[in-house]
Amino acid sequence: MAKLFGNLNLVMLIGLVVAIALMACFMGSAPISVNTVARWLHLFFGVLWIGLLYYFNFVQVPNMGKIADEHKPAITGTIAPAALYYFRWAAAFTVLTGLIIAWTGGYLVDALTFKGGGNFNLIGAGMWMALLMAFNVWFIIWPAQQKILGLVDASAEEKAAAGPRALIASRLNTLLSIPMMWAMVSANLG
């Protein structure tokens, strides 16, 4: 058992096989379509994205000052770069699958332009918040973290300026995640 659960790739593969078996067993009552697969993947990537956002904001950042200096390289050299890799790609795939859901559902343009009224406007507000959050991840947080973690060349001044910029963007994403999730679950669009 330890060998099985010690291998994340194998665990993910088995999880995928079990999910496909579940889909096959319930095809009659839960038809498989591009939309349903996109919803499933949207949920997976969204949980990964927001889970890592909350990890950074509730665990890593508040506790870095409590870690002894000799232990910080384990976080900044190994854990943070790996977490940021999954964080930024989860953001990208969450947005991509969300856009696929809206497109296959026929409400992408109405939602993004706020022309559909009611729930279309609500999901549109959630979509715009998610797009802003993904922008923050890729164009503010990630470039700043590359400097902070020494993944790119940066002067001491550039590193110092990058910290507050990354923190503000990350905290803005935490703030936006709360109404964004409410909009996503409350719109109830098929």
C-alpha positions in Angstrom: 0.0 0.0 0.0 2.8 2.4 0.9 4.3 1.9 -2.6 1.0 2.7 -4.3 0.2 5.8 -2.3 3.8 6.9 -2.3 3.5 7.4 -6.1 1.4 10.4 -6.9 1.4 9.7 -10.7 0.0 6.2 -10.0 -2.6 7.5 -7.6 -3.7 10.1 -10.2 -3.9 7.4 -12.9 -6.0 5.1 -10.8 -8.2 8.0 -9.8 -8.7 8.7 -13.5 -9.5 5.1 -14.3 -12.0 5.0 -11.4 -13.6 8.2 -12.7 -13.9 6.8 -16.2 -15.4 3.6 -14.8 -17.9 5.7 -12.8 -18.8 7.6 -16.0 -19.4 4.4 -17.9 -21.6 3.0 -15.1 -23.8 6.1 -14.9 -23.8 7.1 -18.6 -27.6 6.6 -18.8 -28.4 9.1 -16.0 -25.3 11.4 -16.4 -24.5 11.7 -20.1 -20.9 12.4 -21.0 -20.3 15.5 -23.2 -17.7 18.1 -23.8 -19.6 20.3 -21.3 -19.7 17.7 -18.5 -16.0 16.7 -18.9 -15.1 20.4 -18.9 -17.1 20.9 -15.7 -15.3 18.0 -14.1 -11.9 19.3 -15.1 -12.9 22.9 -14.2 -13.7 21.7 -10.7 -10.4 19.8 -10.4 -8.2 22.6 -11.6 -10.2 25.2 -9.7 -9.8 23.3 -6.4 -6.0 23.0 -7.1 -5.7 26.7 -8.0 -7.7 28.1 -5.1 -6.3 25.5 -2.7 -2.8 26.6 -3.5 -3.9 30.3 -3.3 -5.2 29.6 0.2 -2.1 27.6 1.1 0.1 30.6 0.2 -2.1 33.1 1.9 -3.1 31.2 5.0 0.0 29.0 5.6 3.2 29.8 3.8 3.4 33.6 3.8 2.2 34.1 7.4 4.6 31.5 8.7 7.8 32.3 6.8 8.9 34.7 9.5 8.7 31.9 12.0 11.0 29.6 10.1 14.7 29.5 11.0 16.9 31.1 8.3 18.7 27.8 7.7 15.4 26.1 6.9 14.0 28.8 4.5 15.9 27.5 1.5 13.8 24.3 1.6 10.7 26.4 1.1 12.1 29.0 -1.3 14.2 26.6 -3.3 12.0 23.5 -3.5 8.4 23.9 -2.2 7.5 27.3 -3.4 8.7 26.8 -7.0 6.8 23.5 -7.2 3.7 25.0 -5.7 3.9 28.0 -8.0 4.2 25.7 -11.0 0.9 23.9 -10.2 -0.6 27.2 -9.1 -0.1 29.0 -12.4 -1.1 26.1 -14.6 -4.1 25.3 -12.5 -5.2 28.9 -13.0 -4.7 28.7 -16.7 -6.6 25.4 -17.0 -9.4 26.6 -14.7 -10.0 29.6 -16.9 -9.7 27.5 -20.1 -12.2 24.9 -18.9 -14.5 27.6 -17.6 -14.5 29.3 -21.0 -15.2 25.9 -22.7 -18.2 25.4 -20.3 -19.6 28.8 -21.2 -19.0 28.2 -24.9 -20.6 24.8 -25.0 -23.4 26.1 -22.9 -24.0 28.8 -25.4 -23.7 31.7 -23.0 -20.0 32.8 -23.3 -20.6 36.1 -25.1 -23.8 36.9 -23.1 -21.9 36.3 -19.8 -18.8 38.2 -20.7 -20.7 41.2 -22.2 -23.4 41.2 -19.4 -26.1 41.1 -22.1 -27.9 38.0 -21.0 -29.4 39.4 -17.8 -30.0 37.6 -14.5 -27.8 34.5 -14.1 -25.8 35.2 -17.3 -24.7 38.5 -15.7 -23.9 36.7 -12.4 -21.8 34.1 -14.1 -20.2 36.9 -16.2 -19.2 38.7 -13.0 -17.6 35.5 -11.7 -15.9 34.9 -15.0 -14.4 38.4 -15.0 -13.2 38.0 -11.5 -11.5 34.7 -12.4 -9.9 36.3 -15.5 -8.5 39.1 -13.4 -7.2 36.6 -10.9 -5.6 34.5 -13.6 -4.0 37.7 -15.0 -2.6 38.4 -11.5 -1.2 34.9 -11.3 0.6 35.0 -14.7 1.6 38.7 -15.0 2.1 39.9 -11.5 2.5 37.1 -9.0 4.6 34.7 -11.1 7.1 37.3 -12.4 7.5 38.8 -8.9 8.0 35.3 -7.4 10.6 34.5 -9.9 12.6 37.5 -8.7 11.9 36.8 -5.0 13.0 33.1 -5.3 16.0 33.9 -7.4 14.7 32.0 -10.4 15.6 35.0 -12.6 18.4 37.6 -12.2 17.2 40.6 -10.1 18.8 43.3 -8.1 18.2 43.5 -4.3 15.9 46.5 -5.1 13.9 44.6 -7.6 13.5 41.7 -5.2 12.4 44.0 -2.5 9.9 45.7 -4.8 8.6 42.3 -6.0 7.5 41.1 -2.5 4.8 43.7 -1.8 3.6 43.5 -5.5 3.2 39.7 -5.3 1.5 40.0 -1.8 -1.0 42.6 -2.9 -2.0 40.6 -6.1 -2.2 37.4 -4.1 -4.4 39.0 -1.4 -6.5 40.6 -4.1 -7.0 37.1 -5.6 -8.0 35.8 -2.1 -10.5 38.6 -1.8 -11.9 38.0 -5.2 -12.1 34.2 -4.8 -14.9 34.6 -2.2 -17.4 36.5 -4.4 -16.2 34.6 -7.5 -17.0 31.2 -6.0 -20.4 32.5 -4.9 -21.1 33.7 -8.5 -20.0 30.4 -10.0 -22.1 28.1 -7.7 -25.1 30.4 -7.6 -25.6 31.1 -11.3 -26.8 27.5 -11.9 -26.5 27.6 -15.7 -26.8 24.3 -17.5 
